[in-house]
Amino acid sequence: QVQLVESGGGLVQPGGSLRLSCAASGIIFSAYVMGWYRQAPGKQRELVATITSGGRTNYADSVKGRFTISGDNVKKTVYLQMNSLKPEDTAVYFCNAQIGSYDAWGQGTQVTVSS
């Protein structure tokens, strides 16, 4: 059974930083494309960043240069380092694991950027 458990969300002031973690179990971690998505109130879920086992990354234009996704194949954990946070980054952040047509989701972690 695939389990993705996110942590690291919270309240931060504009310009601040947070690091999200997603611990995976029940999967061959290195076979999946891991990613972070977010959903703000009243909006659709959107891609934030993805990473392959080979380290290839992809970012939404809105976070390029501010967010960094990374993965640890030994710990089966994917991270999202978020710097220079803006109020518009406020959302629930979800971890995703995808292989072929199958994907799994974590329960989400709230990130609130506010002064």
N, C-alpha and C positions, 0 to 999 in steps of 0.2 A: 504494500500500500504506500503510495507516494504521499509524503508529508513535507510541506514547506512552512517554516516558522520564521516570521519576520520579527525583528526587534530594532530598537534604536530611534523610533519616532519620538516626537515631543513638541514642545513649544520653544521657538527660537526667535530672536529679534531679526529684523531685516539686516542683511549683511553677514549674518552668522553662518555657522556650519553645523551639519549633522552627518553622522554616518549610520546608514541602515545596513543591517545584516539579514541574510536569509539562509537558514540552515536546512539542508535537504536530507531526506532519508527515503529509503525504499526505491531509489533509482540508481542507475549507473550514471553518476553525475557527469562524467566526461563525455557521455553520448548526447547530452541535451544542450540545446541553446537556452541559456538562462537570461532572464530579463526582469526589468522593473517597469511597471506601469503605474499610472495614478489616475484617480478619479476625484474631481472637485464636485462640490454640491451642485446639482442641476446640470452637470456636464457628463459627456460620455467618457469612458475609460480611454486613456491614451498612452501610447508608448513613451517611455522615458529613455530607456537604454537597453541594449542586449549585448551579450558576449558569448562567443563560441568557446569550445574547449581549447581551441588553438589560439585564443586570445584576440580574435577579431571582434571589434566593437562597433556599435552603431548607436547614434544619439539623436534624439529629437533636436530640431534646430533651437528650440527655446532653452535648452540646457547645455548646449555645446560650450565648452570653455569654462563651465562652472561645476558640472557634475562629472564624476569618474566612476565607471563600473569596473569591478575586478572580481576575480574568482580564485578560489583555493580548491583544487581538485582533491587534495588530501583531506581537508576538513569538510569537503562537500558544502561549501559556503560561498555565497556570492554577496558582494558588498556594493553599496552605492554611497560614495563620498559626495556630499552636497555642500558646496561653498557658495558664498555670495548669494545667500537665499533671499528671495523676493516674496512679498505677500502673495503674488500669483502662483507661487509654488505650493501654497496650502492645498492639501488634498490627502486622501487616503492612498498610501503607496502599497502596491501589491507585487509580490514576487511571483514569477512565472517560470515554469520549466516546460520546454517544448521539444518534441521529437516527432517528425513526420506530421501526421494529422492529430496527434495526441498532445494535449497540454494540461498542466495542473497549476493550481493557484493556491497561494497562501491566503490567510484570513485578513491580511492588510494591517498596516500600522499608520496611525494618524500623524501627519506633519502639519504643524500650524506655524506660520511665519507672521508675527504681529508684534508691534511695539506696545 
